[in-house]
Amino acid sequence: MITREEVVKLANLSRLKLSEEEIAKMQADMTAILAYVDKLKEAKGVDHGPVMSANRNVLREDRAPHEGGIYTDKLIALAPKHEVNKDGKYVKVKKILGSSQ
């Protein structure tokens, strides 16, 4: 059984302010939860042993999904403002950071 002091300590650690009514309810709820967990420990089941997966390194290869620049013209066409100069094509946006940042 969970004591009132344990509930108060858990509430303080969780930075919760509980009323006396809430403390009593939490005490009853936590006691019921721990009783249920104890019942689960008693349950007999099939021992499957360690669970292992047959999958090995299922991550994709680390590479670019497409050639660079393929979508540049489409992106520039969709942008409200853009600039093309000798260095390339750029989307223009408003300045959002001040000089102090």
C-alpha positions as CSV (number, residue, x, y, z in Angstrom):
1,M,0.0,0.0,0.0
2,I,1.2,3.5,-0.9
3,T,1.4,5.8,2.1
4,R,0.1,9.4,2.1
5,E,3.7,10.6,2.6
6,E,4.9,8.7,-0.5
7,V,2.1,10.4,-2.5
8,V,3.1,13.8,-1.2
9,K,6.8,13.1,-2.0
10,L,5.9,12.0,-5.5
11,A,3.7,15.1,-6.0
12,N,6.6,17.4,-4.8
13,L,9.1,15.7,-7.1
14,S,6.6,16.1,-10.0
15,R,6.0,19.7,-8.9
16,L,2.3,19.1,-8.5
17,K,0.1,20.8,-5.9
18,L,-2.5,18.3,-4.7
19,S,-5.4,18.9,-2.4
20,E,-6.1,16.5,0.5
21,E,-8.9,15.0,-1.6
22,E,-6.6,14.5,-4.6
23,I,-3.9,13.0,-2.3
24,A,-6.4,10.4,-1.0
25,K,-7.6,9.6,-4.6
26,M,-4.0,9.2,-5.8
27,Q,-3.1,7.0,-2.8
28,A,-6.0,4.7,-3.7
29,D,-5.3,4.7,-7.4
30,M,-1.5,4.0,-6.9
31,T,-2.3,1.2,-4.5
32,A,-4.7,-0.4,-7.0
33,I,-2.1,0.0,-9.8
34,L,0.6,-1.7,-7.8
35,A,-1.8,-4.5,-6.8
36,Y,-2.5,-5.1,-10.5
37,V,1.2,-5.2,-11.3
38,D,1.7,-7.7,-8.6
39,K,-1.0,-9.9,-10.2
40,L,0.7,-9.6,-13.5
41,K,3.9,-10.9,-12.0
42,E,2.1,-14.0,-10.8
43,A,0.7,-14.8,-14.2
44,K,2.1,-17.8,-15.9
45,G,2.8,-17.4,-19.5
46,V,4.9,-18.9,-22.3
47,D,8.6,-18.2,-22.0
48,H,9.7,-16.9,-25.4
49,G,13.2,-16.3,-24.4
50,P,15.0,-13.2,-25.6
51,V,13.2,-11.5,-28.5
52,M,15.5,-11.0,-31.5
53,S,14.8,-9.5,-34.8
54,A,16.0,-11.0,-38.1
55,N,16.4,-7.5,-39.6
56,R,19.9,-6.2,-39.8
57,N,20.7,-2.6,-40.8
58,V,17.3,-1.7,-42.3
59,L,18.3,2.0,-42.7
60,R,18.5,3.4,-46.2
61,E,21.9,4.1,-47.8
62,D,23.1,7.6,-46.8
63,R,23.1,9.4,-50.1
64,A,21.3,12.3,-51.8
65,P,17.8,11.3,-53.0
66,H,18.3,13.2,-56.3
67,E,20.8,15.3,-58.1
68,G,21.4,18.8,-56.8
69,G,19.6,21.5,-58.7
70,I,16.8,19.4,-60.2
71,Y,14.1,21.4,-58.4
72,T,15.8,24.8,-58.3
73,D,13.8,26.2,-61.3
74,K,10.5,24.9,-59.9
75,L,11.2,26.5,-56.5
76,I,12.3,29.8,-58.0
77,A,9.2,29.9,-60.2
78,L,7.0,29.4,-57.1
79,A,8.8,32.0,-55.0
80,P,7.1,35.5,-54.8
81,K,10.5,37.2,-55.0
82,H,13.7,35.7,-56.4
83,E,17.1,36.8,-57.7
84,V,19.3,35.4,-60.4
85,N,22.9,36.6,-60.5
86,K,26.3,35.3,-61.5
87,D,26.5,33.2,-58.3
88,G,23.2,31.4,-58.9
89,K,19.5,31.6,-58.2
90,Y,18.1,32.6,-54.9
91,V,14.7,33.1,-53.2
92,K,14.5,36.5,-51.6
93,V,12.9,36.9,-48.1
94,K,12.5,39.7,-45.7
95,K,15.2,40.3,-43.1
96,I,13.9,38.9,-39.8
97,L,16.9,39.3,-37.6
98,G,18.0,42.8,-36.3
99,S,21.6,44.0,-36.2
100,S,21.8,43.2,-32.4
101,Q,21.0,39.5,-33.0
